């Protein structure tokens, strides 16, 4: 039956969410809510029973954002600025990456971690940079993301960063049983961490290994916390939920480049609005020989690669 179709008074989503509430609620009541102080755990009934993102009224969202700010302040000792950034009209983001220029320095990886409040211990990284043999292959299985040369670039290899490809036909969205992940009008596939039940179906469905699961409560030093936060982006996550690249929503949706684009020392990363015929990404897609990974799967990525030829 469709996700929101009522049958005997309960939709599929309601059933799944209610089942989760009942099983976890018994334990919460038994232990008492007072001891639940960590940001990686539910700290109130309101938080645990929060409505689906698309059903929240503006006033309800305002209450949710204020609650998150209070949770973060209690955990880290600083009060963040949390907003629900909406997509802009007439914008569809795409990414283009020049493989000729990428030197594998991984500055993009670490800028992403810092910008998006990813766990430091264990460290979660959205971007993997693969050292690929320079033999014409784009087979990700032949890449090495644990390379550690004395210097880069390294003769005989090229470097291929991989992250969420923001597919037009995203398999991760299709398999989510509670609709905790979906595609926004500007092309960004997002996750509501409060709605995620941690089944990891999306992680298994992604052919680009772009999603990360929090096996432990994320650890971020207070002094390293980025206090400019987005509800669907870089707010601190919980243990037991999935996260991934979201094109730095807190930056891109106010007209800024993602952190990885700004930090790239070689200018190999390009980002912009494909609906704008004068944008740099539009020029690249029209004039360069671009390629996408695993095109045969029909995911239709918005992440393109090209060489300076």
N, C-alpha and C positions, 0 to 999 in steps of 0.2 A: 504494500500500500504506500502511497506517497507519504513523504516525511511529515507533512503537517495535516494529513487527513485524519479526521476523528473517526474512531471506531470504538463503540461501547464507551464513549465519553473520554477516551484517552488517545493522544497521538503517539506515534512512534518515538518522537523526541521526548515527549513527556514521560513515556514509559521508561526509556533508558535513563533519563535524568533522575526520575523518581527512584529507580532501582539503586542508583549510585548514592542518592541522598539517604535512603533507608539503611544501606549497609554501613556507610561511613557515619551516619548520624547516631546509630546505636553506640558506636565506640566513643564518639564525641560526648554524648550525654553521660556515658559511664565514667569517663575520665574527667569530665568537667571542662568547660570552655576556657576557664581562667588560665590554665597552664600553657595554652597554645599561644606562645609569644613570638615565635619565629615567623618571618615574612613568608617562608616557604610552606606555611600551614594556614588553614582557614582560621581566622581569629574572631569570627562572629557568625551568627546565624544568617544575618543579612548578606554577608559575603558569600557564604556557602550556597544560599538559595537565590543568588542574583539572577535576574531575568536574562533571557537571551539578548545578545547585543542589539540585534535588529528590532527588538521589541521595546527597548528602553526609550522612554520619553526624554526630551532634553533636560527636564528637571531631575529625572531619575539618574541620567548620566552625570549630571552635576554632582549629585549626592555620591555616586560611585567614585568619581574623581577625587572628591574631598576625602573620602574614606581611604583611598589608595595613598594620598599624600600623607595622611595621618599614620598609616601603616609604615610607610617608608621612613618617616621622621622618627617613629619609635624604634625602628630597626637600625637606622644609620646615623641618627642624631642631626640630620639636616632635612629641611622641608623642600621637596621638589616642586617643580612646576609641571603638572600633568594635564595634558589636553587630549581631546578626541579630534585629531586632525582629519578633516574630510577631504575626499578627492576633489580636485578642481575640474570644472567643466572644460571640455575640449582638450583634455590631456590624456595621453596614453604613453606611459614610459617604456622605453626600450634601452638596452645596454649594448654597446659595441666595444669589443676589446681587441686591440692591435697586438697580435702575437709576435710580430716582428720586433716590437719595442719592449715587451715585457721581459725583465731581466731576472725575475724570480726572487726579488728582494724580500718579499712578504710584508712590506710596510702596510699594504692594504689589509692584510689579515689582522695586524695588531691595532690599526686605526679603527677597524670595525669592532673589535672587542671592546676598546675603550669607549667608543661612541654609543654602543648599544647595550651597555651594562651586562655583558656576558660574564658568566662565572669565571673566576680566576683559578679557583682550586676546588674541584678540577676545572681546568680551562676549557671553555666551549668556544669553538671557532666556526663561524658561518662559511668562511672562505677557505678552500683547500687549493694550494698551488701545486700543480703536478709537474714534475720534471719529466718531459717526454723525449723519447729517442727521436732524433732528427732523421727519420726514415719514411716520413709521409703518413704515419699513423696518427689517428685521433682516438684510439682505443684507450679509454680511461683506465682499464685494467693493466695496461702496460706502463702507466705513470707511477712515479714515486713521490709521495708527498712528505716523506721523512728525510729528504735529501739534506745534507749538511756540508756543503763544500766550503773551502776556505774563502772563496769569493764567487760571486755570480756576475754575469752569466757564465755558464760552463760550456766549453767547446763540445760539439757533438749532440747538444740537446737544445730544446726550446721549452719554454715554461708556459703552462696553461692554467690560469686560475679558474676554479669552478665554484659556483655558489647556486642559490636558488635561481632558476631560469625564468620564473614568473610566466609559466606556460599559458597559452590561450586555451589549451585543452589539458588542464592539470589533473593527472591521475590521483594525486594526493587528496584533492577536494572530493572526488567521486567516492572514495572509500571511507570517509569520515562518517561514523554512525550517528553522530550527534550534531553535525553541521557546525563544528567548532572552527572550521577553516573554510574560507570561501574566497572568490576572486572579486576584487573591487573594480569599479568602472575605469579607473586609471591603469588597470592591468596588474596591480599588486595583489598577490595572494596573501591573505592575512590569517592570523590565528587569534582567537579569543582565549587567553590562558585560563580565565575563570570557567570557561565552558568545556575545555579539553578534559577528557577522562583518562588520558594516558594509555590508550589502547595500542598506539604506535602503528596503526594500519597505514597512516599517511607516510610514515618513515619508510615502511617496507615498499610502498607503492612508488615512491620517488625514484626515477632511474638515474638521478644525478647525485645521490647521497647528500642531499641538501638540508635535511632536517636533523635536528639534534634533540635528544631526550634527556631530561634532567633526572638522573638516577639518584642524585643527592640534592640537598638544598643548595642552591647557587650561592657561592661565596664571592663577595665583592668588597674590597677595602673601602671604608667610608670616604676616605680622602680621594678615591678614584671614581666615585659615583658621578655620573652625568645627570644633573638634576633637571635638564630639559627633556621631559619624557612624553611619550605618546601611549595612549591606552592600547592600541593595536601594534605597538612597536617595542620601544626599549625600556618600558617599566620593568622593574625586577620580576622575575618569573618565580614559579613555585616548583618544589620537588614533585616529580611525577607528571610533568607536562612537556609538550613538544614546542620547540621554537625554531626559527630560521631567519634568513635574510628577508627584509621587507623594504629594501631600497631606502633605508633610513627615513621612514615616513615622517619623523619629527623634523627632518631637514627638507626632503624633496617636496613635501606638500606645502611648504612655505617658500618655494622657489630657490632652494639651495641644493648643491650637489651632495650626493652621498659621501660619507667620510672617505671611503676607499678611492673615490675619484679625486678628491682634493689632495690626498696624500701621495698619490702615485708620482714618483720622481721623473718618469719617462713620458708621461702623457699618454700612456697606452690605453687608459680607460676613458670611454666617452659615454655620456648619459644625457638623455633628453626626451623631448616630446615628438613622437613619430607623426603625430597629426599636424605638426607645424612643418610645412615644406621647406622652410628656411633653416631648420635646426641642423646641427652638425650630424646628428644620427640619421636624419633623413638623407643628407648628402652621402654619407657612408654607405647606406643601404642601396642607394641608387647607383653609385659609382665604383664600389669595391666588390670584389668577389667574396661575399660573406658565406659563412657556413654555420650550422648549428650542430650540436652534439646529438647523436642518436635520432637523426631525423626520421628514420624508418619507424619509430614508435608513434609518430603522429601527435606528439605533445605540443608542437608549435611554440617553441621557446621564444621569449622576447629578449633573449641573450644571444648576441651574435659575435662570431669571431672573424677576423680577417687578417691578411698580411699586407705589407707595403709593396704590392706588385701590381 
